[in-house]
Amino acid sequence: MAERGPFDDARETSELVLGRSKVGAPRVGLVLGSGLGRYAERLFDAVDVPYSELPHFPGVGVPGHAGRLWIGRVRSTPVAVLQGRVHLYEGHDPARVVFGVRLLRALGCEVVVLTNAAGGVRTDLAPGELMRITDQLNLTGRNPLVGPNDERLGPRFPDLTDAYDPALAELLDRAAAEAGIGLRSGVYAQLLGPSYETPAEIRMLRLLGADAVGMSTALEAIAARHAGLRVAGLSCITNLAAGLAQRPLSHAEVSETAARVEGDFARLLDAFVARI
């Protein structure tokens, strides 16, 4: 008998979730980062389930991450929404960190939108701006694909040339323009955390080509592409990175800034999902 793995766990959990859905299988998955979770409450015909009631789903322990899975509609499009995520710095194995993304694939999603709160590394990115992720730097030293590969999840050596789908990027830009929302673009770097970066590390990141930095997303993007999902990424710039601001960094500032741009964030996602 074959050893049970993440594919089997995601399939088992998906069957439970789909049994509760009022809209059938979702086409689009959304992962909502720190301070951005209230978007889930805008869904039509929605049902929501706490992660604690889902088999194999790790619990969240970070403020600003509600820890609920929603299925409903954005206009006419059925979507699944992860209202919060788990992080490497909480002590989870990388495979646990990306379980939510693999679950979205098992539910039937073809596209995933990864969102996060991020610090601005590039000096012209101001708190409150939204940034479309064009590419990423995984600087965690970890990869969710390490270990035996299950071909049911994806190929042994996935190509990440277009980790963030160019066609989806064009749709995001068009949605932002038509909604009158300013949308920047840049490279996102994931570090392990949970400590914020030092000024020297931010100078290093700038030399490496990073425009924004955070503690999530990159591993999820790897797992999503491995599973054949098309990926779009969206960062809410919530603070200036270390060495650029005149005050200490805090999670409270991250949450407050994300709440301030909630309206633009929601309108952009509404317009984008409707175009997929």
N, C-alpha and C positions, 0 to 999 in steps of 0.2 A: 504494500500500500504506500502510495506517494506521501511524502511528508507535507503536512498542512503549512501554508504560507500566507503572505499578505494578500494574494489574489483571492484565496478562499475566504479570508476574513472580510475583505471588502465586499465580496459577493453576498455573503451571509447578511451583513449589515444592510446592504442595499435592498435586499428582499423585504426586510422589516420596514424600511423607510417607504418604499414604493407601495407597500400595503396600506399606508396611511395617506398617500398623496391624493389630492382632489383634482390634479391637473395632469396625471400620467407621469411619464418619464421626462425629466428636465433635459433641455438642449444645451443650456448655458449654466456654468457653475461660477459662483462668486465667493471669494475668500475675503472677508472684511477684517482689516487690521485695527490697531489701537485707536479708539475713539470714533471709529467709522461704522460701528455695528448697527446703529439705528436704521440704516437703510433697509435692513431686512423687514422692518415693520411696515414698509410701504407696499409690500407684495399684496396682490389680490388672490382670493381663494387660497389663502395660506394655511398651512399647518406647520407647527414647529415642535421639535423634540429635543429635550436636553441631551447633551452628549452622554450624560451619566446613564441614560436609558438605552444607549446604543451599544451593542456588544462590540468589543475590540477598540472602541473609540477612547483615546486618552482624554482625561479631564484637563481643563484649563485652570491655571492658577494665577493669572496676571490681570490686574485691574484694567478695565476697558475691553475685556474679552468675555462676552456673556456665556459662551459655551452652549450654543443651541444650533441645531440644523433646521433650516426652513425650506419648504418647497411651496411654490406658488407661481404667480405670473407677474412679469413686468410687461404691461400692456397685454399682447397676445402670446408672448413667448414664455413657455414654462422654464423656470429656473430653480436651481438649488443654491442655497446660501449658507455658507459656514460663518456663523456669527461669532468670530473669534478663532484663534489657532493656538497650538502649543509650540514651544520653542526649544531649541537645543539647550539653552542655558538653564532650563528647568530640570535638566538631567535626563531627558528622553533620548532614546536611540534615534538616529536619523530616520529609520523606517517608521517609527511612531510619529515623528514630526510630519511626514508626508502621507500619513494614512488618510487624512481628509481629502487630499487631492485624488488619491487612488479610489476613494469611495465615490467621488464625483464622476469619475470615469465609469465605475461599475453601475452607477445610477442611469447612465446613458448620455452624459454630457459629452459634447464634441468640442466645446470651447470653455476655457476657464479664464476668469479675470482675477488676477492676484493684486490685492491692494495692501498698502502699508502706510504707516507713519514713518517719516524718514527725516534725518538731519541733512541740511543743505551743506554740501562740501564746496560746490561752486559758489563763488562770492556773489553772483548775481541772482541766486535763488533765495527768495525771501519767504519767511514763515507765512503760511496761508496759501501759497501757490500749489497748483497741481502739476505733476510731472509724469508724462508718459515714459515708461521704461523702454529704452531702445536695446539695451544689452545689460549683462550683469557680470560681476566679479564675485565668485564664491571664495571667500577668504576664511571660511570656518575651519578648513582642514578636514572636513567631513563630506561624505557623498552618500546619498540614500541608496545608490546602486551597488555599493560594495558588498561582496559576498556572492553566493550562488545566484545565477540569474534565472528567473522564471519567465520563460518565453511567453506565457499567457499575459504577463504584465507589459513586456516590451523586449526589444532586442538587446543583446549584450552590450553593444557599443553604439548608443544613439548619437545622432549628429545634432549638435547644438549651434550650427551656423546661424540659423534663424530661430533662436530660442524664443524670441518674441516675434510673433507672426507679422510680417510686413503688411499683409492685407488688412489685418485687424488694426494695425497702427494707423493705416489710412482712414479706416472707419472712425477710429477715436478722434483723429484730428478733424474730420469732417463734422462729427457730432458736436465737438467743442465749438467749432466755428459757427455752426448754425444755431447753437444755444447761447452764443455770445459769452463763452467762458474761456478765459485765458488758459492755455495748456502748454507748458514747457515740455522739453524732452531731454533725456540724459541717461547715463549709465548708473545703475544701482549696485552698490557693494554691500554684501552681507558679511558681517563679522559675528563672532560667537556671542559676545555680551556675557553677562548682563551689565557690566560696567560700560559707561560711555567711553568713547575713544579719547585718547590724549591729543593735545594739539599737534604733537609730532606725528602721531598716527594719521591725523587728518591731512597733514602735509604730504605724507606718504601716499595716501589715497588719491590726492589730487595729482600727484606725479604718475600714478597708475592709470589715471583716466576716469576716476569715479566722479560723479556729480552729486550723488546723494548716498547716504549710508544708513543702514538699519540692522536689525537682528533677526530677520525673517526672509521669506520669499524665494531666495535663490535655490534652496534645496527643493522647494515645492515646484519651481519651474523645471528643474531637472527631472523630477519624477513625472510631471505632467507631460513633458515632451517624450520621455521614455514610454509613456502609456499611449502616445498618439494624440494627445490633446493639443489643440491650437491655443497659444497662450498670449494674453494681453496683460500688461502690467501698469499699475497706476500708483504713484507715490503722492501722499500729501506731505508737503514740506512743513513740518511742525516747529522746527527750531533751526537756528544756525549751529553748525557743528562746533566742537571744542576749539577754542582759540579765535573764533570769529564773533562770539557773543560777548556781551559785557556782564553777563550774570551766569551763575552756575546752571548746568543743565538739570532738568527734572522731568519725571514722568507726568507730573501735573501739568506742566507747560505743553507737553505733547498732546494730552487729552483736551486741554482747553482750546488749542489751536485747531485740532481736528473738528471739534464741535462748532467752531466759528465758520468753517468752510463747508459744513454739512449740506447746506442748500445747493451750492454749486456741485458738490460731489454727487448728490442724488440726481440732479438734473442731467449731469453728464452721463451717469450710468444708465438712466432711463433712455436717453437719446441713443446711446451706443448699443444697448441690448436690442432696441427696436430695429436696428440696422443689420444685425447679424443674420 
